Every structure is written in structure tokens, then in C-alpha cells.
Amino acid sequence: MRFLIDADIPRSVTEFLVASGHDVADIRDIKPPATSDIDIYRLANDQNRIIITRDLDFSNILLYPPPSDGGIIVLRIHLLPVSEILNIIKDLIKRIPEEDFIGSLIVVRKDHYRLRKP
């Protein structure tokens, strides 16, 4: 899968996804620190990537509808250690078939997730 990692996601998530064979771009490596949400969204759309973020603005499908060739994963898991965040990502990728990520908004909490296709 093709992911775009937002600046609020630990780098260990990027490292795990790359080691797992995914095509991963980290916004911190390609854009300035104050890149707007709309610019992140456009970049993900242009490159057919799934955004992984903790920014709750991306859970508003009226502002940021999941692209048909990408998607959005919003992690609502603040105040957790990096190791737990990484375990949640690993579990999510293991549980959800790859085709379900595409065109979806997935909101992830510590013990469950909600998948929505507009």
C-alpha cells in the first residue's frame, strides 16, 4: 500500500511500514513543518496515498473526502506510548484487507476502529 505519514505520527510507524514492504512518504521529509492540511490532502490525492494522521480535521469527510485511489486513517489515540501506537497500526493492517483501505476513512481508537466508505 502507499501511505503518507503526517508529522504528528511517530517515525517508528514509518519505519515499520517501510520494513513491511509498503511505499511510504513522510511529510516531514518532503514539505516544510507548517504544511497545511489541504496541502497534505492534495499531495496524498496526487500520489494515490493513504494519509495516516492524528489530526481530527481529516475525519470530516465534507472537508476531506477519502479519495477513490487513496484513503485516510485518523488515529484517535493520543497520550499513548509510541510502542502502543505502533502495535495499534500493526493490528489494523493485519485485520483489514488491503482493498478496504482504499477510498475509506478509518477512525482508530485504542480498542476498536470504524471504517467508513462515503
N, C-alpha and C positions, 0 to 999 in steps of 0.2 A: 504494500500500500504506500501511498505518497502522503506524507504528513508535513504540516507547517507548525512548528512549535513556537508558541507565544513566549514573550520574555518573562512571564510570571510562572513558567513551568521549570522545575529543576533540570539542570543539564543532564543528570543521570537518566532521565526519561529519553532524551535524545540519544544518549549512548546506548541504552538498551534497545531502542527501536532500530538503530543502525546495525547493531550486533545481531539483531533478529532478521536482517536482510531487507528492511524497509528503506525506501527512498525518503530521506528526512532532510528538511531545511529548517534551520533555527533562525528565527527573525533577528536575533542578536548578532548573527554573523553576516546579515545581508542588508539591514536597514539601520538607521540611527535609533538611539534609545527612545526617543519620543514619537515613534511612528504611530500614527492614528489608527484606530480600529478599522476605519473604512479602507485605509491603505493596506492593512494586513488582510482584510477580507478580499480586496481586489487581487492582491498577489496570489492568495490561495486559489481564487477562481481562475486566474490566468494560467496557473500551473497545475490545475486539477488536483489540489491537495486538500487533505482533511486537516482543519485547524484543531489544535489541542490548546486549550486556554483555561484560565480560571476567571477570566473577565466575564461577568454575568451579562454584560450588554449583548454578547453573542448568543445568548439564549432567547433573544427577542427575534422571532422569525419574520416579523414585519420589517425590521431594520436589516436583518442579516439572514435571508432565507438560505437554507443549505443548498449549495449548488448541485446540479444533477450529476456532475462528474467529480464532486468532492464531498465535503461534509463538515460538520462542526461537532467537536466534543468539548463540552463545558464541564470542568471539574469543580464541583461544589464541595471541596474537601480542604478547606483552609485549616490552618493550625494543626496539621498532621506532620509527623516527621517525614523526611524525604523517602525513607525506606518504605513507609506505608503507602505513600503516593505511587511509588514505583510498583508495589505489589498490586494496587488497585488497577493500574494500567495493564499490567501483565494479565490479570484476571479478566479484564474487559476484552482484551484481544483474544484470549482463549475462548471466551463464552460466545462472542458474537461472530457470526460468519462474515467474512470479508465483504460480501455483496451487501450486507445490511448497513455497513458504514457509509456507503456511497449514497448521497442525496439525503442524508439523515442529520437530525440534531439529536445528539445523545447527551443527556444531562446525567452526570455521575455523582453519586453521593457515596459515603463510606460503605454502606451495606447494600446498596441497590443502584440501579440505573433506570432511566426512562429513555426509550428510543422513539423518536417521532419523525415520520416522513410526511412532509407537507402535502 
